[in-house]
């Protein structure tokens, strides 16, 4: 198994981070099998392109929400790492669990429960 799960869409509220905001989050090593994708489909030509990481952030983006890690951006980079037999990649992780205390409502109206 490459990823923990595959889903279509984001279960967490819109965080509103810009590319510049993401760049301020230091990357950390994450096991691929702990990530849940937010996209079910990918473009094979993008996966195989030599310059597919030339534009945009070098590191994938993930969001921690209710104790789960969701791969928001960088599916092609993560899959390319798996094809190279790597089980760990560097990812920028936005911790929404740390931003929205349990039992509270975030700025988008999503209620955060105490558990996953």
N, C-alpha and C positions, 0 to 999 in steps of 0.2 A: 504494500500500500504506500503510495507516495504522499497523499494528503490525508488528514483526519476525516474530512468529509468534503463533498462538493455540493454547493447550493447555488441557486440563481437569485441574486439580489442580496442586499445588505439588511441584516436584522436590527442594526443599531441606528440611532438617529443621525441625521446629517451633522457632521462636525464642523463644516465650513472652513477647513484648513486649506490654505493656498499652497502652491508649490514652494514658496519661500518659507512658509510655516513648517512644512514637512522637513525642509533642509535643516531646521534648527533641532530636530530630534536626532540624537546620535544613534547610528545603527547598532544592533546587537545580534548575537548569534541565536538563531531559532531553528529548531528541528522541523523539517518539512512535514513530518507526520503529526505535528501539533497544530497545523494550519488548516482552516476551513476556507475553501475558495468561495468567492462571491460571484464567480462567473462559471458557467457550465461549458462554454465554448471558447475555442481559441483559433487563431488563424495560423495554419501550418507554415505559410510563407513568412510570417513574422517570426515564428519560432526558429526557422532555419536561416534567417537573414543574419549576415555577419555584423551589420550595423544596427541591430534592433535595439541596442541600449545607447546608441549615440545621442538620441534626443531624450530629454527627460532625466529623471533621477536614476542614478546608478543602482540604488538600493530599492527593493520592493517595499511597499507600504502595507502595514497590517494594523488592525484596530482590535484592542482588547475590550470585550464587552461581555459582561456577565460571566467572567472567567474563561471565555473562549477567545482564541485568536483568529480573526478573519482577514484573509489576504485580500486587500482592497485593490491594490495595483501591483503588477509585477508577476502575473501568472506565467507569462512566457519565460521570464528570468528564472523563476522557481522551477519550472518544468525542465528548462535547459540544465539547471544544476542537477536535477534528479537523473537526467539522461547521462550526465557525466559521473554518475555513481556517488554524488555528494548527498549526504543526509541532512546537512546543516547549511544555512545561508545567512548572510547578514541582512537584517530587515530593520526598517524604521518602524517602531511600534508606538502608536498613540494609545495611551491607557485611559479609556473612557471610564473604567471602573474607579480609577483614582480621582477623576474629575467630578463624578456624580456620586455623592455618598449614599449608602444603602438607605432605602426608605424615603428618598428625596426625589424630586422631579427635576430633570435637567432643563436647560433653556429652551428646548424644543418640545417640552411637554411630555417626554417619555419618562415613565415611572421606573425607578430602579428597584428591583426586589433585593432581598438579602442574599439570595442564592442564585445559582445558575438556572 
